[in-house]
Amino acid sequence: MDALNQITTTLALTMGLAWASGINLYATLLTLGLLANTGNIVLPPDLQVVANPVVLGAAGLMYFIEFFADKTPGVDTGWDAIHTFIRIPAGAMLAAGAIGDLNPAVEIAAAILGGSLAAGSHATKAGTRVLINTSPEPFSNWFASVGEDVAVIGGVWACINHPVLFLFALAGFIVLMIWWLPKIWTGVKKVFRFVTNLFSHGAPPPDANPPQ
């Protein structure tokens, strides 16, 4: 039973950090570091660096910037585009680090699964934001951003304190994500097609008789 509990706890932490990183990496690092510094979790050796004050300070600064960027229509999409190259590798690294000192093959497998999950949660978040940005009012962006922050902080806490419940919730999220991503992709293509047509129709027509 102890071995099963250990596997469940490790799996929840591994996948939880990867999932949360895909949505808001800096909130994930802050929550994990603060929980470690307050004695609410003993981090695996490869993750203990996130409790370092320097790392916490950097994560706090970036979270402060993201807090405002993520709530500004248009800016949030640009921010998400840039963080495609940050959140996914970070999710893979955190997943591998959460495994602890096990077989290197297990760590590589965790990195692959964690990176894939981070990519999925990031794509779901970024694509949903593109669709939300079609709304003329900013309040939907604010509500979505605050909801994401709450979900990330609560998710990191839950994967540590209630790993079984978190894994069930994560399984539900994965099913929902598989159903939702194709619809997001269809909607995003329509948005970009509309923007492209808008700019192409607004451009002046080429001169039919250019000067010789």
N, C-alpha and C positions, 0 to 999 in steps of 0.2 A: 504493500500500500504506500509506503514511504517513497519507493522508487516511482510509482505512478504519479504521486503528488509532485515529485520533483520534475518529472517529464512535463506534466501539465503546466506547472509554474514557469518552467523555462520556455515552453512553446508559446504560452500567453505573452511573456515578456518579449520574446523574439519577434513574434508577429505583431504585437501591439505597438512596439516602437517603430517598426517598419510602416505599418498602416498610418500611424500618427504623423510620421515624418513626411509622408506624401501630401498631407494636408497643411501642416504648419510645423516645419522643422524646429524653428526657434522656440515655440511654445513647448514642444516635446522635450528639447534639451533643458529648458528652464525648469519644467515640472520634474523631470528626472533628477536633475542636479539638486533642486531644493529638497526633494524627498530623501535623497541620499544624505545631505548635510543635516537634516533634522532627525536622522536615525530611523526613518520609516522604511528604508530598504537598504540592504547590503548589496552593492553592485558587484557583478563579476569583475575580475581583474582588468579585463580589456575595456570596461566601461567606466572605471573609476575616474578617468580623466574628466568626465563631464561634470563632476562635482568640484573641480578646481575653480577657484574664484575668477581666474582669468577667462576660462571658458564660459562661466556663468555670466560674467560681465559682457563678453562679446555677444552671447546669445540674447541677453537682456537688451542690449543696444539694437540689435537687428530685429528683435521682436517689437520694440518701440517703433522702429521705422515701418515694419510690415503692418503694424496695427493701423496706421493711417493710410498707407498705400493700398492695403487690401480693402479699404472701405470707399475708395474713390473709383467711380465707374471709368473703365478704360485703362486707368493706371493699374488696376488689379490684374487685368489680363496680361499687360506687359510684364508685370512682376511675376506672374505665374509662368510666362514663357521663359523668362530668365532662369527661374528656379527649377525648370525641368532638368537642368544640368547640375543642380545642387541637391534637391530633395531625394531624387532616386538613388544616386550613389551613397548619400548619407544614410538612407533607409537600409541599404544593403550592408553598410559598415556597422550600423547599430545592431542589426539582426545578427550578424556574425559575432559581434562583441558580446551580445547577450548570451550566446551559447556557452561561453566560458572556455576553460582549458580541456577541450575534447579533441577527438580525432580531426585533423585538418580537413578531411573529406566532409565531415559534418558541418564544419564552419563554412566551407565553400557552398554546400547545399543550402545552408541558412542564408548566406548572402544572395544566392540566386533567387530563393523564394522571397526573401525580404525585399530585394530590389524589384521583383515583379509586383509584389503587393503595394509597395510604395508608388510604383508607376501607375498602378490601377487607381489608387486613391487620389493621386495627383491629377490624373486625366479626368476622373470624375469631378473633382473640385474645379479644375480649370475650365473644363467644358461647360459645366453648369453655370459658371460665372459669365462665360461668353453669352449664354442665352439670357441670363438675368440682366446683362447690360443692354439688352434691347428694350428694356423698360425705361421710360423717360424719367422716372423718379429715382432718387438715390437710396430710398429707405430699404428697398429689397436687398441692396448690396450690404447695407449696415447689418440687417438682420441675419443675412447669410454668413457674413464674416464673424459676427459675435457667436452665432450658432456653431460655426466651425471651431472657434477657439474653445468654447465650452466642451464640445465633443472631444477635442484633442486632450485637454486637461483631464476631463473625466475619464476618457479612455485609458490614458496612461495610469491614472490612479486605479482604475478597475482591473487592468491587466496585472497589476501587482497585488492588489488586495482581494480580488475575486476572479481568479484566473479562469475557472470553469464557466462562470456566467459571461465573462468577456469573450471566451472562445465561441460560445453559442451566438452571441451578438455579432461577432466578427463573421461567422459563417453566414448569418443573415445578410450582413452588409455585402459580402462577396456575391451572393445570389442576386441581390438587388443591383449591384454594380454590373454584373453580366447582362442583366435585363436592360439597364439604363444606358450603358455606354453606346450601343448602336443608335439609340434615339438621340443621344447627345451629338454623335457624329453627324447624323442627318441634319439636326438643327444647326450645328456649327457651319456645315457646308452651305446651308441656305443663307446664313448671316453673311458669310464671306462672299458669296455670290452676289448678294444684294449690295454690299459695300463696293465690290468690284464694278458692278453695273452702274452704280451711282457715280463713281469717279470717271468711268469711261464715257458715260453720257454727258458728264459735265465738261469734258475736255473739248477744246475747239477742234472742228473737223480739219483734216489735212488739206493744204492748198492743192486744188486739182490741177492748177497750171503754175507750177513753181517757176520763179524767174530763171531765165537762162543765163 
